[in-house]
Amino acid sequence: MPTPPAMFRGLSAFPITPADARGRVDTDALATLVERLAAAAVDSIGLLGSTGTYAYLTRAERRRAVEAAVGCLGGQVPLIVGVGALRTDDAQDLARDAKAVGADGLLLAPVSYTPLTDDEVFEHSVAVARAADLPLCIYNNPGTTHFTFSDALVARLAEVPGIGAVKNPAPQPAEARARHEALRARVPGTFAIGYSGDWNASDAVLAGGDAWYSVVGGLLPMPTLKLLRAAQAGDADEVARWNARFQPLWDLFKELSSLRVMYAAADILGICRAAPPRPILPLPPAARQRVAAALEILRTDNR
């Protein structure tokens, strides 16, 4: 089977985007986050994903964020940039900006207010892929966009030049292999099938997935890489062992949202101080204590 593009394989780590109360990106803090990921040798970095609060930033600030990341990476690690926007022309502009300042690939979610049809999402995706001529990953994130990519639509998009991957929500472990193989049978071998939803993603990779698009990997790359490498090696026992260590954090992700937890974690670990964009509020003290306890289990592994 042909190999999917390297940037859409392995661990794609998604950091937060530190910014002030007015939405101006703290490029120094962002550089610190990105440099840690490069030093850990993640397979790619996903900038301006949902964890990176792309929807809360202006076009100018999104470009500043990409410039800062490209500037400190120096080509060490592929940079995949989220370019989702309500309007197709705005998403095209964001894609062109990302390419102009040195991004390696794009991530596109079908952001909408009015619910979109399959044909609308198809045409939107094709238009953005053509705008910048960079490898593009489809972002299937129904919890946020309220649009679900069917296997049929993914297969249709997989035939479009430049669209090389999908980021799917990871299914329950018992369903992972059947779901993955059903989609794999419908797309070219060069098309990468990756997964998000940290608590189930390693099992989806164990079932054959090409990539883990990881929230926790954006802050704790070392233990996340150990879990991912075990999944890639087909070591189910090691995957289970590492998932048990992560379980307190997975529980908090599901209860409080991974976004809120990661902002608190960045502060608790002393990596950077930043608050999520309003109206999202920082976690209260009692919840922060629970995050700190979950992090303590993994702290010695984040070297």
ZICORJO-V242421 format. One record per backbone hydrogen bond with DSSP energy under -0.5 kcal/mol. CO is the residue of the C=O (numbers start at 1). NH is the residue of the N-H. If there is no record, write none. Layout:
co:CO nh:NH
co:CO nh:NH
//
This chain:
co:5 nh:8
co:6 nh:9
co:10 nh:12
co:10 nh:212
co:11 nh:13
co:11 nh:43
co:11 nh:44
co:12 nh:214
co:13 nh:15
co:13 nh:46
co:16 nh:18
co:18 nh:26
co:19 nh:275
co:20 nh:23
co:23 nh:25
co:24 nh:20
co:25 nh:27
co:26 nh:30
co:27 nh:31
co:28 nh:32
co:29 nh:33
co:30 nh:34
co:31 nh:35
co:32 nh:36
co:33 nh:37
co:34 nh:38
co:35 nh:39
co:36 nh:40
co:37 nh:41
co:37 nh:42
co:38 nh:41
co:43 nh:78
co:44 nh:13
co:45 nh:47
co:45 nh:80
co:46 nh:49
co:47 nh:82
co:49 nh:54
co:50 nh:53
co:51 nh:17
co:53 nh:56
co:54 nh:57
co:58 nh:62
co:59 nh:63
co:60 nh:64
co:61 nh:65
co:62 nh:66
co:63 nh:67
co:64 nh:68
co:65 nh:69
co:66 nh:70
co:67 nh:71
co:68 nh:72
co:69 nh:73
co:70 nh:74
co:73 nh:76
co:78 nh:45
co:78 nh:80
co:79 nh:104
co:79 nh:105
co:80 nh:47
co:81 nh:107
co:87 nh:91
co:88 nh:92
co:89 nh:93
co:90 nh:94
co:91 nh:95
co:92 nh:96
co:93 nh:97
co:94 nh:98
co:95 nh:99
co:96 nh:100
co:97 nh:101
co:98 nh:103
co:99 nh:102
co:104 nh:135
co:105 nh:81
co:106 nh:137
co:107 nh:83
co:107 nh:109
co:108 nh:139
co:109 nh:111
co:117 nh:121
co:118 nh:122
co:119 nh:123
co:120 nh:124
co:121 nh:125
co:122 nh:126
co:123 nh:127
co:124 nh:128
co:125 nh:129
co:126 nh:130
co:127 nh:131
co:128 nh:132
co:129 nh:133
co:135 nh:106
co:136 nh:164
co:136 nh:165
co:137 nh:108
co:138 nh:140
co:138 nh:167
co:139 nh:110
co:139 nh:141
co:141 nh:144
co:141 nh:145
co:142 nh:146
co:147 nh:149
co:148 nh:150
co:150 nh:154
co:151 nh:155
co:152 nh:156
co:153 nh:157
co:154 nh:158
co:155 nh:159
co:156 nh:159
co:157 nh:160
co:160 nh:163
co:162 nh:136
co:162 nh:164
co:164 nh:192
co:165 nh:138
co:166 nh:168
co:166 nh:194
co:167 nh:140
co:168 nh:196
co:172 nh:175
co:172 nh:176
co:173 nh:176
co:173 nh:177
co:175 nh:179
co:176 nh:180
co:177 nh:181
co:178 nh:182
co:179 nh:183
co:180 nh:184
co:181 nh:185
co:183 nh:186
co:183 nh:187
co:184 nh:187
co:188 nh:191
co:190 nh:5
co:192 nh:166
co:192 nh:194
co:193 nh:210
co:193 nh:211
co:194 nh:168
co:195 nh:213
co:196 nh:170
co:197 nh:200
co:197 nh:201
co:198 nh:202
co:200 nh:204
co:201 nh:205
co:202 nh:206
co:203 nh:207
co:204 nh:209
co:205 nh:208
co:210 nh:10
co:211 nh:195
co:211 nh:213
co:212 nh:12
co:212 nh:214
co:214 nh:14
co:215 nh:218
co:216 nh:219
co:216 nh:220
co:220 nh:224
co:221 nh:225
co:222 nh:226
co:223 nh:227
co:224 nh:228
co:225 nh:229
co:226 nh:230
co:227 nh:231
co:228 nh:232
co:229 nh:233
co:230 nh:235
co:231 nh:234
co:234 nh:236
co:235 nh:239
co:236 nh:240
co:237 nh:241
co:238 nh:242
co:239 nh:243
co:240 nh:244
co:241 nh:245
co:242 nh:246
co:243 nh:247
co:246 nh:249
co:246 nh:250
co:247 nh:251
co:248 nh:252
co:249 nh:253
co:250 nh:254
co:251 nh:255
co:252 nh:256
co:252 nh:257
co:253 nh:257
co:257 nh:261
co:258 nh:262
co:259 nh:263
co:260 nh:264
co:261 nh:265
co:262 nh:266
co:263 nh:267
co:264 nh:268
co:265 nh:269
co:266 nh:271
co:266 nh:272
co:267 nh:270
co:272 nh:274
co:277 nh:280
co:284 nh:287
co:284 nh:288
co:285 nh:289
co:286 nh:290
co:287 nh:291
co:288 nh:292
co:289 nh:293
co:290 nh:294
co:291 nh:295
co:292 nh:296
co:293 nh:297
co:294 nh:298
co:295 nh:298
co:295 nh:299
co:296 nh:300
co:298 nh:301
co:298 nh:302
co:299 nh:302
co:301 nh:303
//
